[in-house]
Amino acid sequence: MPAQIAVALTGTATYPLVGLVVGLAIGLTGMGGGVLLTPIMVLYLGVPPSVAVSNDLLISLAVKPVGAVAHGRAGTVRRDLVLRLAIGSIPAAFVGAVLVNTWFTQSPGALKRLIGGALLLAATMMVVQLVRRSKQSDVVPPIRPFPTVLIGAVGGLLVGMTSVGSGSLMLVLLSLLYPTLASRTLVGTDIAQAIPLVAAATLGHLLFGDVRLSIVLPVLLGALPGVWLGSRWSVRMPDAALRPILLVLVGASGLKLVGVI
């Protein structure tokens, strides 16, 4: 184990650089884990899809608390929403992890297309968020328990299977369900709710999947400072410039994974 850790820490600079970029995106927008890191590993770093999903979730589990602490200190986390989302997301994420490591073990191509489809869904939801117009006053209407739990369940299942959805699909659905909630609070709440979700999915992948320290550790070297900086900047600056760039990257990656381009 010490030798494996030493090799991981002294590996290529590509992984820490990728981690830094993804960490900044997560901190600034709540997106970037599954929608960026998984396709980068599959398309450009040659990581098998099932391995990419397993390792991306473990990396997210280490990164999300850093962003959540920064947002918690800034008062941009709605704990009541986090609790209700977790009721749906925790069991669904574990089930999704088990399914992907049993149904897709002999069919990496099918998993690759599933990830691509999830990315295209995420891109579609990002378009919805970009074009919608609502008055954000940071005043939340009465909590709607069932739809909120349902968002958690749907997002949890998708994240468990593809690692995509906690910062894209769920964030947009929350913004539609609670349209007056300010962007900074949406991002902070989404990052915080992703912690129990990703923990459940990671547990499933640790039991059934393929986690490699040689990938996880060097990515974390860049991702941890990246998400901390991004989270601190997100409460001071708009993310209007970054989201269209993410949209293009996510959409193109999804099309590539499903075989369209």
C-alpha positions as CSV (number, residue, x, y, z in Angstrom):
1,M,0.0,0.0,0.0
2,P,2.7,2.6,0.8
3,A,4.4,1.9,-2.5
4,Q,1.1,2.3,-4.4
5,I,0.5,5.6,-2.7
6,A,4.0,6.8,-3.5
7,V,3.6,5.9,-7.2
8,A,0.2,7.7,-7.3
9,L,1.5,10.9,-5.7
10,T,4.5,11.1,-8.0
11,G,2.6,10.2,-11.2
12,T,2.0,12.4,-14.2
13,A,0.9,16.0,-13.8
14,T,-2.1,15.4,-16.0
15,Y,-4.3,14.0,-13.2
16,P,-3.7,16.9,-10.8
17,L,-4.3,19.4,-13.5
18,V,-7.6,17.7,-14.5
19,G,-8.5,17.7,-10.8
20,L,-7.8,21.4,-10.4
21,V,-10.0,22.3,-13.4
22,V,-12.8,20.0,-12.2
23,G,-12.5,21.2,-8.6
24,L,-12.9,24.8,-9.7
25,A,-15.9,24.0,-11.7
26,I,-17.5,22.1,-8.8
27,G,-16.9,25.0,-6.4
28,L,-18.2,27.7,-8.8
29,T,-21.3,26.0,-10.2
30,G,-22.0,22.8,-8.3
31,M,-21.2,20.9,-11.5
32,G,-18.0,19.4,-12.8
33,G,-17.6,16.0,-11.1
34,G,-19.5,13.5,-13.2
35,V,-20.1,15.8,-16.1
36,L,-16.5,16.6,-16.6
37,L,-14.2,14.2,-14.8
38,T,-15.9,10.9,-15.9
39,P,-15.9,11.8,-19.7
40,I,-12.3,13.2,-19.4
41,M,-11.1,9.9,-17.9
42,V,-13.0,7.8,-20.5
43,L,-12.4,9.8,-23.6
44,Y,-8.9,11.3,-23.1
45,L,-7.2,9.3,-20.4
46,G,-8.3,5.8,-21.6
47,V,-9.9,4.7,-18.3
48,P,-12.6,2.0,-18.7
49,P,-16.1,3.4,-18.1
50,S,-16.9,1.3,-15.0
51,V,-13.5,2.2,-13.4
52,A,-14.0,5.9,-14.3
53,V,-17.4,5.9,-12.5
54,S,-16.1,4.2,-9.4
55,N,-13.1,6.5,-9.1
56,D,-15.0,9.6,-9.9
57,L,-17.4,8.9,-7.1
58,L,-14.6,8.4,-4.6
59,I,-12.9,11.6,-5.7
60,S,-16.2,13.5,-5.4
61,L,-16.7,12.1,-1.9
62,A,-13.4,13.6,-0.8
63,V,-14.0,16.9,-2.6
64,K,-17.6,17.7,-1.9
65,P,-17.2,18.3,1.9
66,V,-14.5,21.0,1.1
67,G,-17.0,22.9,-0.9
68,A,-19.8,22.3,1.6
69,V,-17.8,23.7,4.4
70,A,-17.0,26.9,2.4
71,H,-20.7,27.3,1.5
72,G,-21.8,26.5,5.0
73,R,-19.7,29.3,6.5
74,A,-21.2,31.6,3.9
75,G,-24.7,30.6,4.9
76,T,-25.6,29.3,1.5
77,V,-26.8,25.8,2.5
78,R,-30.5,24.9,3.1
79,R,-30.3,22.0,5.5
80,D,-34.0,21.3,5.3
81,L,-33.7,20.6,1.6
82,V,-30.5,18.6,2.1
83,L,-32.3,16.3,4.5
84,R,-35.3,15.6,2.2
85,L,-33.1,15.0,-0.8
86,A,-31.0,12.5,1.2
87,I,-34.1,10.5,2.1
88,G,-34.5,9.7,-1.6
89,S,-30.9,9.8,-2.8
90,I,-29.1,7.5,-0.3
91,P,-30.9,4.2,-1.1
92,A,-31.2,5.0,-4.8
93,A,-27.5,5.8,-5.2
94,F,-26.5,2.5,-3.5
95,V,-28.9,0.5,-5.8
96,G,-27.6,2.3,-8.8
97,A,-24.0,1.4,-7.9
98,V,-24.9,-2.2,-7.4
99,L,-26.8,-2.3,-10.7
100,V,-24.0,-0.9,-12.8
101,N,-21.5,-3.3,-11.4
102,T,-23.7,-6.3,-12.0
103,W,-25.6,-5.5,-15.2
104,F,-22.8,-3.7,-17.1
105,T,-19.7,-5.7,-16.1
106,Q,-19.6,-7.6,-19.4
107,S,-20.8,-4.6,-21.5
108,P,-18.5,-1.6,-21.3
109,G,-19.9,-0.2,-24.5
110,A,-23.4,-0.1,-23.1
111,L,-22.2,1.7,-19.9
112,K,-20.3,4.1,-22.1
113,R,-23.5,5.0,-24.0
114,L,-25.4,5.2,-20.7
115,I,-22.9,7.8,-19.4
116,G,-23.2,9.6,-22.7
117,G,-27.0,9.7,-22.4
118,A,-26.7,11.0,-18.8
119,L,-24.4,13.7,-20.1
120,L,-26.8,14.7,-22.8
121,L,-29.6,14.9,-20.2
122,A,-27.4,17.0,-18.0
123,A,-26.7,19.3,-21.0
124,T,-30.4,19.6,-21.7
125,M,-31.1,20.6,-18.1
126,M,-28.3,23.1,-18.2
127,V,-30.0,24.7,-21.2
128,V,-33.2,24.9,-19.3
129,Q,-31.5,26.7,-16.5
130,L,-29.8,29.1,-18.8
131,V,-33.0,30.2,-20.6
132,R,-35.4,30.2,-17.7
133,R,-36.1,33.6,-16.1
134,S,-37.2,33.9,-12.5
135,K,-36.9,36.4,-9.7
136,Q,-34.4,35.1,-7.2
137,S,-35.0,36.5,-3.8
138,D,-33.5,33.7,-1.7
139,V,-36.9,33.2,-0.2
140,V,-38.0,29.6,-0.3
141,P,-41.7,28.8,-0.5
142,P,-43.1,26.1,1.7
143,I,-41.1,22.9,1.4
144,R,-42.6,20.4,-1.0
145,P,-41.5,17.1,0.6
146,F,-42.6,14.5,-2.0
147,P,-41.2,16.2,-5.1
148,T,-38.0,17.0,-3.2
149,V,-37.5,13.3,-2.1
150,L,-38.3,12.2,-5.7
151,I,-35.6,14.5,-7.1
152,G,-33.2,12.9,-4.6
153,A,-34.3,9.4,-5.7
154,V,-34.0,10.0,-9.4
155,G,-30.7,11.8,-9.1
156,G,-29.3,9.2,-6.7
157,L,-30.0,6.4,-9.1
158,L,-28.4,8.2,-12.0
159,V,-25.4,9.2,-10.0
160,G,-24.9,5.6,-8.7
161,M,-24.9,4.3,-12.2
162,T,-23.0,7.0,-14.1
163,S,-21.6,9.5,-11.5
164,V,-23.5,12.2,-13.5
165,G,-26.4,14.1,-12.0
166,S,-25.7,15.4,-8.5
167,G,-24.5,18.8,-9.7
168,S,-26.4,19.1,-13.0
169,L,-29.8,17.3,-13.1
170,M,-30.6,17.7,-9.4
171,L,-29.5,21.3,-9.2
172,V,-31.7,22.3,-12.2
173,L,-34.7,20.3,-10.8
174,L,-34.3,22.1,-7.5
175,S,-34.2,25.5,-9.2
176,L,-37.4,24.6,-11.0
177,L,-39.1,23.4,-7.9
178,Y,-37.9,26.4,-5.8
179,P,-37.5,29.2,-8.4
180,T,-36.9,32.0,-5.9
181,L,-33.9,30.4,-4.4
182,A,-30.7,32.3,-5.2
183,S,-28.0,30.7,-7.4
184,R,-25.4,30.8,-4.6
185,T,-27.8,29.0,-2.2
186,L,-28.8,26.4,-4.9
187,V,-25.1,25.6,-5.5
188,G,-24.3,25.4,-1.7
189,T,-27.3,23.2,-1.0
190,D,-26.6,21.0,-4.0
191,I,-22.9,20.5,-3.0
192,A,-24.0,19.6,0.6
193,Q,-26.8,17.2,-0.4
194,A,-24.3,15.4,-2.7
195,I,-22.2,14.3,0.3
196,P,-24.6,11.6,1.6
197,L,-25.6,10.7,-2.0
198,V,-22.1,10.2,-3.2
199,A,-21.2,8.4,0.0
200,A,-23.9,5.8,-0.6
201,A,-22.9,5.4,-4.3
202,T,-19.2,5.1,-3.3
203,L,-20.0,2.4,-0.8
204,G,-21.7,0.4,-3.5
205,H,-18.7,0.8,-5.9
206,L,-16.2,0.0,-3.1
207,L,-18.1,-3.3,-2.6
208,F,-18.6,-4.2,-6.2
209,G,-16.6,-1.8,-8.4
210,D,-12.9,-1.0,-9.2
211,V,-11.3,1.8,-7.2
212,R,-7.7,2.7,-8.1
213,L,-5.5,4.9,-5.8
214,S,-3.2,5.6,-8.8
215,I,-6.1,7.6,-10.3
216,V,-7.8,8.9,-7.1
217,L,-4.8,10.4,-5.3
218,P,-3.2,12.5,-8.1
219,V,-6.7,13.9,-9.1
220,L,-7.3,14.9,-5.5
221,L,-4.0,16.8,-5.4
222,G,-5.6,19.3,-7.8
223,A,-9.2,19.0,-7.0
224,L,-9.1,19.8,-3.2
225,P,-7.5,23.2,-3.6
226,G,-9.6,23.8,-6.8
227,V,-13.0,23.2,-5.1
228,W,-12.0,25.3,-2.1
229,L,-11.1,28.3,-4.3
230,G,-14.1,27.8,-6.5
231,S,-16.5,27.7,-3.5
232,R,-15.0,30.9,-2.1
233,W,-15.2,32.7,-5.4
234,S,-18.8,31.5,-6.1
235,V,-20.3,33.6,-3.3
236,R,-18.7,36.7,-4.8
237,M,-18.9,36.3,-8.6
238,P,-21.6,35.2,-11.1
239,D,-21.2,31.9,-13.0
240,A,-22.9,33.1,-16.1
241,A,-19.6,32.9,-18.1
242,L,-18.7,29.4,-16.9
243,R,-22.0,27.7,-17.5
244,P,-22.1,28.1,-21.3
245,I,-18.5,26.6,-21.5
246,L,-19.6,23.7,-19.3
247,L,-22.6,23.2,-21.5
248,V,-20.5,22.9,-24.7
249,L,-18.1,20.5,-23.0
250,V,-20.8,18.3,-21.5
251,G,-22.9,18.2,-24.7
252,A,-19.9,17.4,-26.9
253,S,-18.7,14.7,-24.4
254,G,-22.2,13.1,-24.4
255,L,-22.4,13.0,-28.2
256,K,-18.9,11.5,-28.3
257,L,-19.8,8.8,-25.8
258,V,-23.0,7.8,-27.5
259,G,-21.2,7.6,-30.9
260,V,-22.8,10.6,-32.7
261,I,-19.5,12.4,-33.2
